[in-house]
Amino acid sequence: MSRHASTRVVFGFVRSAPRWLAHGAWIGLIVAVWAGQFPSQAQRKETLDYLYSLQKMDGSFGPSALVPKSDLPTTSAAVRAIVYFGGEVPQADKTRRYLRSCQNPDGGFGSSPGAASEVRTTALAVLALVELGEKDRIVLGRALKYLEAQAKTFEEIRIAAAAFEALHQRPGKKTLKTWQLEINRLRNADGTFGKGGDVARDTGSAVACLLRLGLSVEDSSAAAQAILKGQRADGGWGRDAQPSDLETTYRVLRALYMLKHKPNLEAVAGFLARCRAAEGAYALQPGDVPTVQATYFASAILRWLQNWPQ
């Protein structure tokens, strides 16, 4: 029996079931139809083993077990993916020390110890340290001050917003107003963001950023519909004239999750399953080389799929 045929049987059963049973049966059986595309416990273990294999002696993580070099962005992605897949970061104290060693006197973090501070790496450091239970408020506070002073472009504001949200804080009123103006500068008259085939991606990115900063979204319904319209037949989202990819899908799903608008979750689960490689890692697109970053995107998407607001 095909997947679509089995779905029809499910709906047929629900229509014939008693009213008191129908709602629960519908939820349980529909979830069973597409949740079978979720990774099994054995597959989750494979993913965790893949991530664990990337850790270096100093607690950092690199792109490959065969490559000795590591960096902060890869370490941050690995830490969050491990946590989201239900694992525990080995030698967590060493990992925290490595991340803190990347912080500079200006409060920002570089991509490795001694590297110049950047907005992106600073935000990624905060996100990883939060998952590792960092208690040093001075380290984290200096990072937020750096982000508040240095985030100027939309992409910088977007990642800085994630760090503030992780610490349940907001930037100062002046900075918040400046960031809000920069985000809304990209807004179209109909409430969407971006142009052409990038509307879904750009709208999702902007909406999530506003919400993470605790700001309102004008015409959120129009924004949500634009994102939903961008879902492709393979279940994912992508850039203009490019195949669907996990990074774009991750961006738009965060916005939809926060807005409580539901896309075709079965199709998303199918796309995610096709991005999984044999060793348990995930690639940005089906058949591509898997990466730690793509595996992090997959871990976040799986959490949303399993906890989508009704």
C-alpha positions in Angstrom: 0.0 0.0 0.0 1.4 3.4 -0.9 1.9 6.2 1.7 -0.9 8.2 0.1 -3.2 5.2 0.1 -2.5 4.5 3.8 -3.3 8.2 4.6 -6.7 7.8 2.9 -7.4 4.8 5.1 -6.6 6.8 8.1 -9.0 9.5 7.2 -11.7 6.9 6.3 -11.3 5.4 9.8 -11.6 8.7 11.5 -14.8 9.6 9.7 -16.4 6.3 10.8 -15.2 6.4 14.4 -17.3 7.7 17.3 -17.0 11.4 17.9 -15.4 10.9 21.3 -12.7 8.8 19.7 -12.2 10.6 16.4 -10.1 13.5 17.6 -7.6 11.4 19.5 -7.5 8.7 16.8 -7.0 11.3 14.1 -4.0 12.8 15.9 -2.5 9.5 16.8 -2.8 7.8 13.4 -1.9 10.8 11.3 1.2 11.3 13.4 2.0 7.6 13.0 1.8 7.9 9.3 4.5 10.5 8.9 6.4 10.2 12.2 7.8 6.9 10.8 10.2 9.1 8.8 11.8 10.3 12.1 15.1 8.8 13.0 14.8 5.7 15.2 16.7 5.4 18.5 19.4 3.4 16.7 19.7 6.1 14.1 19.9 8.9 16.7 22.7 7.0 18.3 24.5 6.8 15.0 24.2 10.6 14.7 25.5 11.1 18.2 28.4 8.7 17.6 29.2 10.7 14.5 29.2 14.0 16.5 31.2 12.5 19.3 33.9 11.3 16.9 34.6 14.9 15.9 35.7 16.1 19.4 39.4 16.9 19.9 41.6 16.6 22.9 40.9 20.2 24.0 37.2 19.7 24.0 36.6 21.5 20.7 35.0 19.9 17.6 36.3 19.8 14.0 34.7 19.1 10.6 36.1 15.6 10.5 37.6 13.0 12.7 40.6 12.8 10.3 41.2 16.6 10.4 43.0 17.8 13.5 41.8 21.5 13.0 38.8 22.7 14.9 37.0 26.0 15.3 34.3 27.7 17.3 31.5 27.6 14.7 31.8 23.9 14.3 32.1 23.4 18.1 28.9 25.4 18.6 27.0 23.5 16.0 28.2 20.1 17.4 27.3 21.1 21.0 23.8 22.1 20.1 23.2 19.1 17.8 24.3 16.7 20.6 22.0 18.3 23.1 19.0 18.4 20.6 19.5 14.8 19.7 19.3 13.9 23.4 23.0 13.3 24.1 25.5 14.8 26.5 28.6 16.7 25.4 31.7 14.6 26.4 34.3 16.5 28.4 31.9 19.5 28.7 34.3 21.4 31.0 37.0 21.2 28.4 34.6 22.4 25.7 33.6 25.4 27.9 37.2 26.3 28.4 37.9 26.1 24.7 35.0 28.4 23.9 36.1 30.9 26.6 39.6 30.8 25.2 38.2 32.3 22.0 37.0 35.4 23.8 38.9 38.6 23.3 39.4 41.7 25.5 36.6 43.5 23.6 34.1 40.9 24.8 33.7 39.3 21.3 34.7 35.8 20.3 36.9 34.8 17.4 36.6 31.6 15.3 39.6 30.2 17.2 41.8 31.3 20.1 43.6 34.5 19.1 41.4 35.2 16.1 39.7 38.6 15.7 36.2 39.0 17.2 33.2 38.7 14.9 29.5 39.1 15.5 28.6 35.6 14.2 31.2 33.8 16.2 30.3 35.7 19.3 26.7 34.8 19.0 27.5 31.2 18.3 29.7 31.1 21.4 26.9 32.4 23.5 24.5 29.8 22.1 26.9 26.9 22.8 27.9 28.2 26.3 24.2 28.4 27.3 23.7 24.8 26.3 26.7 23.8 28.3 25.3 25.5 31.4 27.8 28.4 31.5 27.4 30.3 34.8 29.9 33.1 34.4 27.7 36.1 33.8 30.7 38.4 33.2 31.8 36.3 30.1 28.2 36.2 28.7 27.5 39.9 29.6 30.6 41.1 27.8 29.6 39.1 24.8 26.1 40.7 24.7 27.7 44.2 25.0 29.9 43.4 22.0 27.0 42.2 20.0 24.9 45.3 20.8 27.8 47.6 19.7 28.8 45.7 16.6 25.8 44.1 15.0 24.8 46.4 12.1 23.6 44.4 9.0 20.5 42.3 9.0 22.4 39.0 9.1 24.5 40.3 12.1 21.3 41.4 13.9 19.6 38.1 13.1 22.3 36.0 14.8 22.8 38.5 17.6 19.0 38.2 18.4 19.5 34.5 18.9 22.1 35.1 21.6 19.9 37.6 23.4 17.0 35.2 23.2 19.1 32.4 24.6 19.9 34.5 27.7 16.3 35.8 28.0 17.6 39.3 27.6 17.0 42.2 25.2 19.4 44.9 23.9 19.0 48.4 25.2 16.1 50.5 23.9 18.3 52.6 21.5 19.9 49.5 20.0 16.5 47.7 19.8 15.0 50.6 18.0 17.9 50.7 15.5 17.7 47.0 14.9 14.0 47.1 14.4 14.3 49.9 11.8 17.0 48.0 10.0 14.8 44.8 9.8 11.7 46.7 8.8 13.6 48.6 6.1 13.6 45.3 4.2 9.8 44.9 4.6 7.5 44.9 1.5 4.2 46.8 1.5 2.3 43.5 1.7 4.0 42.5 4.9 6.5 40.1 3.4 10.3 40.5 3.0 12.6 39.8 0.1 12.1 39.6 -3.6 11.2 36.9 -6.2 12.0 33.4 -5.2 13.6 34.5 -1.9 10.4 35.9 -0.4 9.7 32.8 1.8 13.3 32.6 3.1 13.7 36.3 3.7 10.3 36.6 5.3 11.0 33.7 7.6 14.4 35.1 8.5 13.0 38.6 9.3 9.9 37.3 11.2 12.0 35.0 13.4 14.4 37.8 14.1 11.7 40.2 15.2 10.0 37.6 17.4 13.3 36.6 19.1 13.8 40.2 20.0 10.3 40.4 21.5 9.1 42.7 18.7 5.8 42.6 16.9 5.3 41.4 13.3 3.1 43.6 11.2 0.6 41.6 9.3 1.9 38.3 10.6 -0.8 36.3 8.7 0.4 37.6 5.4 4.0 36.8 6.3 3.0 33.3 7.4 1.1 32.6 4.2 4.1 33.8 2.1 6.3 31.3 3.9 3.8 28.5 3.6 3.5 29.2 -0.1 7.2 28.7 -0.5 7.2 25.0 0.6 8.2 22.9 -2.3 7.0 19.5 -3.5 9.9 17.8 -1.9 8.9 19.2 1.5 11.7 21.8 1.9 12.4 25.4 1.1 15.3 26.9 -0.8 16.8 30.0 -2.3 15.6 31.5 -5.6 16.2 29.1 -8.5 18.2 26.7 -6.2 17.2 23.3 -4.8 15.7 23.0 -1.4 18.2 23.0 1.4 18.2 22.4 5.2 19.5 25.9 6.1 16.7 27.7 4.4 14.2 25.1 5.7 15.5 25.7 9.2 15.1 29.4 8.9 11.5 29.4 7.7 10.4 26.6 10.1 11.6 28.6 13.1 9.4 31.5 12.0 6.4 29.3 11.3 6.9 27.5 14.7 6.9 30.8 16.5 3.9 32.1 14.6 2.1 28.7 15.2 1.3 28.2 11.6 1.6 24.6 10.4 3.2 23.6 7.0 3.0 20.1 5.5 4.9 18.4 8.4 4.9 15.0 6.7 6.6 16.5 3.7 9.2 18.3 5.9 9.9 15.0 7.7 10.4 13.3 4.4 12.8 15.9 3.1 14.8 15.8 6.3 15.0 12.0 6.1 16.4 12.2 2.6 19.2 14.6 3.8 20.4 12.0 6.3 23.6 10.1 5.3 24.4 6.5 6.1 26.8 7.4 9.0 24.1 9.4 10.7 25.2 12.9 9.7 23.0 15.2 7.6 23.7 17.2 4.4 22.3 20.5 3.4 20.7 18.7 0.4 20.0 15.1 -0.3 23.1 13.4 -1.7 25.5 16.2 -0.6 28.5 15.7 1.7 27.2 15.8 5.3 28.4 18.5 7.7 28.2 19.4 11.4 26.3 22.5 10.6 23.6 20.7 8.5 23.4 18.1 11.3 22.6 21.0 13.7 19.9 22.3 11.4 18.4 18.8 11.3 18.4 18.5 15.1 16.5 21.8 15.5 14.0 20.9 12.8 13.3 17.5 14.4 12.6 19.2 17.8 10.1 21.5 16.1 8.4 18.7 14.2 8.0 16.6 17.4 6.6 19.6 19.4 4.7 21.6 16.9 2.0 23.8 18.6 -1.5 22.7 17.8 
